[in-house]
Amino acid sequence: MAQEGSVGTPGTGRYVRFLDTTLRDGEQTPGVALKPEDKLVIALKLQELGVDSIEAGFPIVSDGEFRAVKMIAREVTDSEVIVLARARREDIGRAIDADVKAVHTFIATSEIHMKYKLRMSGDEVIEAAVDAVEYAKAHGLTVEFSAEDATRSRPEFLVKVFQSVVDAGADRLDIADTVGVMWPSKMAWLVRYVRSNVRGNYILSVHCHDDFGMAVANSVAAVEAGAEQVHGTINGVGERAGNAALEEVAAAVKFLLGFETRIRFEKIKEASDLVSKLFGIPVPPNKAIVGINAFSHESGIHVHGIINNPLTYEPISPELVGMRRRIVVGKHSGKHAVEHILRSMGIEPTRDVVDAVLARVKELGDMGVRITENDLRLIINEVINGKSSA
């Protein structure tokens, strides 16, 4: 149910799946390489977070990748473990050897990919896609089929491919915005177009990249238009500009659209911190949902509102996503922030003390000094002990 103060529609009862590809597409971030043991640690955290599917890797690419996938398939029991495979029998065979029960097979469907990368005709692409799906289903696997570069494909050809693989037994279809060229209204249109033109019993998914900074918006628009699953990565890690940030999409789906998920939102910050540490990629301070500034307030007007009612300047409670509220002081602060901090330290905020602390804070701020919590405590101690009155 959407939180009070949000714009969601509570009680819809609609469920949205999340496939996390941090360990596959996320690991394709330039300069990142995880040991199998690190991948297992992240997979177990993703299971704890409650994602429906964990894309554990691409087992044919290396022996280490194969070992990691097999280890994850053995240890993870509460989330589906799925792996990537090209539309080739040898790739799917390697997935079967890794003991997974689900495979994410793909082939490109855009003219530019078919001509310059695959060097295949449209009929050959359909034949390969169908053969891969049939082979995987014959071995008892759940099959998700992705049309790589779907968003630059001719829509008529895309639905022809999708219909062919659904007829062959595919359980899920994925619209891949491989180079991030979609925008929300166009993504919504494409989702509706596929839904209207591909018959059968399947789950429709989207996989969005962030080349134009719209991966999250495109994913949310897709869900609103009828997509039932979203691919994402923790912190939005991934190739080039990254993937849709799973924590942002999930929060929007839950708290704005009011749809149901399996995500344990209070675990989001833990997952973000773990991925940041093992990937060696710091989380930007202004990152939505999990950045240190996401629930931090300095402006005097904002702090006054937050103290009276947090929903005045926060869309959701930070505790919902494992975060905490921070009142920060700086040149934009007002008396309410200083009073709040003094009370949190057990100090009665008299007018003289508040004025003196605030004056010193603003003086330092105008000098370009960033005031840390330790700096503030020193200023407060100086004022109270009579060592400074400015």
N, C-alpha and C positions, 0 to 999 in steps of 0.2 A: 504494500500500500504506500502511496506517495506520502512523504512527510508533510506535516502542516507547514504552510508557507511556500511549498513548491508549486509548480504549475502542472504536475502530473494528473492523470485520470485514475484515481484509486479504484481498486476492486475489479480490474478488467479480467483477471484470471488467466491472461495469456502468458505462456511460458517461452522464454528465449534461451537457447543453448549458447554456450561459449566454448570454442575450441581455442586453446592456448598454443601458440606456435613459437613461444620464446626459445625453446630448445632446438627448433629447426630454423625457421626464418629469422628468428632473433639472433641465433648464433652466426648467421651469415652477415652480421654487422662487421664491416671491415676492421681487421685487427683483433677480433675476438675469436678465441678457441678455448673450449671447455674440456677439461678432463672428464672421463666417464663418471668418476665419483662426484664431480661437481654437478653434472647433469642430473644425477640421481637425487642429490640434495634439493635441487630446484624442483624436480618433479614431485618429490614428497611434499614440498611446500605448496605447489600448485594443487595437489590433491587436497591438502588441508584447506586451501582457499575455496575449493568447491567447484573448480572448472569441470565441465562435462567431459571434455576430451583434452588429452595432453598429446600434442604432436611431438613425439620423443626424438625424432631425428630422421635421417635419410640413410638407412642402413647399408646401402650399396656403396656409399662414397669412401668408406675406410673401415679397417678392422676395429679401430677404437669406437667408431660410431656404431658399428654393429653390436659390440659388447655393451655399450651404454644403453642401447635400445633394449637388448635382451635383459639387462639388469633391471631397467625401469619396468618392463613388462612383468617381471617376476615380483617386484616389490610394491607396485602401485595396484591397488585393488578396488578403490572407490571411484576412480575416474577411468574412462575409456583411454587406453593407450593406442594411439594411431601413428602410423609412420608414412613418410612420403615415398612415392615410387613413380617413376616415369611410366608411361603407358607401354611398358615392355615386360615380358614374362620374367626375364632374369631379375629385374628390380622387385617384382612381386614375389618371386621365389625367395629372394633374400629377406623380404619382410616375413614370409612364412617361417623361414628358418629362425628368425628372431623371436618367434613365439607370440607375436601380436595377434589380436583378433580383429583388427581394423586397418584398412589401408586407404591412403589418400593418393589416388593416382591422377595424373594430369597430362595434358598435351595442349599445345598452343592452338588457338583457333583464329587468330588475326591474320590478315593477308601478309603483313610484313614479317611475322614470325614464320608462317608457313613457307614463304618464298625464300627468305634469307637465312633462317636458322634450320628449319626442318627439311627444307627442300622437298616438300610433300604437297600433293594436291589435296583438295578438300575431301575427296572420296577416300584417299589414303589415310587422312587424319581420322575420319570417322571409323574406318576399318580398324585402325590401331586402338582407338578408344574403346570400341565395342569388345575387341579381343581381350584387352586388359581387364575390363569389367567382368566379362564372362569367366576368364581364368581365375580371377580373385574370388568370385562368387562360388565357383566350382570347388574352391578350397575352403569354403565356409567363412569367408571374411565379410565383415561389414565394409561396404565400399562407399567412399566419398569421391566424387569425380569433380575435378577442377578444370575449367576451360582457362588456360593461361592466356593472359592478355584479352580476356573476354570483353573488356570495355572498349577495345579498339577493333573488335570483330564486327563483321556485318551481322546485325541482329537476326536476320533470317537464317543465316548459317549457324549462328550460335544456338538457336532453338532447335535446329535440325540435329546438331551434335548432341545437345541435351536430351532430346526425345529418343535418340538412338541408344544412349547409354541407360536411360531409364527403362526402355524396353528390354535392355540386356540385363537389368537387375540392379542398377545403381540405387543405393539407399539415400544418398544425399548429393545435391548438386551445389557447386560453388562458383559464384561469379567473381573472378579475380580481377581486381583493378591493379594490374601488375606494375604499371608505371604511374599510378596515381593521377590519372587525367580526368576523373569524374568530379562532378559537383553535386550537391545534395538533390536538387530537383531532377537532374538527369539520372542519378543513381536510382531514385525512387521510380522514375519512369521505366528503367530497365528491369527492375525487380517485378513491377506489375506486368511488363511485357512478357517476361519469362513465365510468370505464373499463369498468364492468360493463354499462352501458346504451347506449353509443355504439359501434356496430360500424364497422370499417374500419381502414385503414392510416393512422395519423396520430400525430404527436408531441403529447403532452399537456404543457402548460406552466402555470405559475402566475405571477401578478403581484400582489405583496402590498404594501399600504401600512401605515404604522406608527402609525396613530392611537391604538392601544392598546398600542404598544410590542412588538408580537408579529410584525412582518413577517418577521424572520429566522427565528424559531421556526416560524412557519406555513410558510415556504418549505421548511425542512428537513423538517418533518413531511410535506409534500406529496411531496417526493422519496422519503422512506422509504416512503410509501404507493404509489408508482408513477409519479409525475410525472417526465418525462424532460428537462424544461427549466425553468429559473428565470429570470425577469426581475429585474434589480437595477440599482442605481446605485452608483457609487463614493462612499464615505462616507455612503451612505444619503440623499443629497440628493433633493429632490423636493417636491411640493406638500404643504402643511400640515405634518404631522410627518415627511414623507419616505417613501421607498421602502425596500424591503429592501436592506440594505448588501451589495453583491455580494461584497466581500472577506470578509465574515463568513460568508455562506452558502457560498461556495466553500470556505473553510477547513473549515467543519463537514462539508460533503459529502466532502471529501478525507480529513481527518485524524480525523474521528469516525465517519462512515459507511463510509469506506474505498472510496468510488467513484472512478472515473477522470474527469478533466476535461482540457481543453486549457490551463487556466490556468497561466501561468508565475508561480508564487507569489512568487519572488524579486523580481518586478517590481511587486508590489502597493503597496509603500510609495511608489515613484516615481509611480504613477498617482494615489494618494491625495494626495500633495503637489501634483501638477499641478492636479488638480480643485479642491483647496482654494484654491490661488493664483488661478486664473482665475475661480472662482465668488466669490471674496472671502469665503469661509466657513471660519473656523478649525476644525481638527479638535479636538474636546474631548480633554483630556488622558487621560481614562479610557475613550476610545473603544476597543472591542475590536479587536484585531489591529493597528491602525495608530496608536493614540493613544500619546503619548510615555510614558505610564505603563503601557502594556500589558505591558511586560517590564521594569519598574522595581521595585526592591525596597529598602525601608528597614528594616522590622522586623528586629530582631536574630535572631529565630528563623528567619525566612524566609531571610535572608542566609546564615546558617550552613548551612541546607539547600542553598541554591543553589550555594554554593561547593563543597560535597561532591558534589552531583549536581543539575544544573539541573532535572531532571524532578520533583524533590521539590515545587517550587512554580511550574513552568511546564508547560503542557500540550503545547507544541511548542517547538522551538528557534526563537528570534527570527529567525535568519538565513534560515529557510525562507520568511519573508514579507518579507524585505528590511529587517528591523528589527535592533536591537542591544540587548543586555542592559545595564541601568544599575543600578549599586549606588549608592543615594542615602543620604546621612546626614542624620539629624534626631534629634529627641528619642526616637524609638523604636529607634534604632540600638544595636547592641552592638559589642563589641570586634572581632568578625570582619570587620565592614564597614570599620572604620578600618584594620585590618591589611591587608585586600585593597587598599584605595586607596593606602596607603603603598607597598606592594610594586609597584603599577602605576606609581608615581612613581619607582621605583628607590630607595626609602628602606627601610632595615631597621626593621621595626616593633618597637622595644624596648618593654618594658612601660611605662616611664615616659612615653615619647612617646605611646603609644596611650591611656593613662589620661588624660593631660593634654588631648589633642585631644578625646577623647570627653566629658570633663567640660565643656569649653568649648562643644561642639556641643549638649549637653543643656541647658546654661544658656541659650543663645540660643534653643533650641527652646521652652523653658518661657516665654520672653518673647514668643513668637509670631513669631519671626524665621524666615523661610524661607531656608535656607542653600543658596546656589548653589555650583557647582563652583569658581568663583573665590574665594568666601568661604572655602571649605574649604582651598584652597591657601594663603590668607593665614594662616589659623589654624595650619596645619601649619608654615609658615615661622616664625611667631611662636614656636611651641613649640620648634622645633629651634634657633632662634637665641637662645633663652633670654629672649625678650621677654614670654613669658606662660607661666604654669604652671597656669593654671586654665581 
